[in-house]
């Protein structure tokens, strides 16, 4: 998230901030940087953000996604609301908030509005990301706005139906555009400043000439912000098909035989100090790139954040990344430390 977006989110969510949250933020920031300096994990405080997966399935089949691309090994599931409440209740009061998305489409959970409202009642900032194909009525848009949702990301990955559907397989650009319109209109009717509507545009080979038109569409539909994002690919072959000609929008360097992340040699990872990742089945993993739960740290349905966050297994994982991040398989396509987003003005 850009600095401008962070400031905007914090300002609009300022009533959710408390001295305890600010103090925890300072502890996390300081312990993370000391860990980098000393090359050993120091963990003070608790995660700033908890990622909770409302659903691990999706209504689209995007080829650059673990779920849509069929790379996940777990069975499709929807998070039970009572289990969700138990997880939210265990989040320390010093945490900033939750992200209601992970690897699936969150709006496939029919209790998503209840989930947002429950977290907001606990004083948490709530963000989500969705392909928006299911925001198709004024009533649902109103419910999302009234829930107190702070921030929502919607992809507009193309300026025509042909270019959009090349990646967002199974979806339509018109539905994404309509979702933004419905949310924008609901905000006006309810006189609500939230949620901030962020329109995302992934710069592919087939969309790099449509950036200006994509920006125009986003703002005409009522988006608050528009930003560009670099594509993720799983192989050099897929990269040849999807990566744009303008290498400014690459998160990879080319090698003789493959692609390699630009920052893979940096032995650090902010996410291990700031994000707590919970799968739909409660399994906690150290990173959102651990799509198949190869590094399970515990289960959020059975243990609390305080139980898991500083476990020996978690500390050992942080230690390995500090010593040799490149040696950890899930880090090899992780975006931590890479410029992933580009501001509207770029």
Secondary structure, DSSP 8 states (H G I E B T S, - for coil): --HHHHHHHHHHTGGG--HHHHHHHHHHHHHHHHHHHHTS----S--SEEEE-SBS--SS--TTSTTTTT---S---B--HHHHHHHHHHS-TT--EEE--SSS-GGGSTTHHHHHHHHHHTT-EEEEEE--TT--SHHHHHHHHHTT--EEEEE---SSHHHHHHHSTT--HHHHHHHHHHHHHHHHHHT---SEEEEEEE-BTTTGGGHHHHHHHHHHHT-SEEEEE----SSHHHHHHHB-SSGGG-SEEE-SSSEEETTTT----THHHHEEEE-TTSEEES-TT-TT-TTEEEETTTS-HHHHTT-HHHHHHHHHHHHHGGGSGGGGG--TTS--EE-TT-
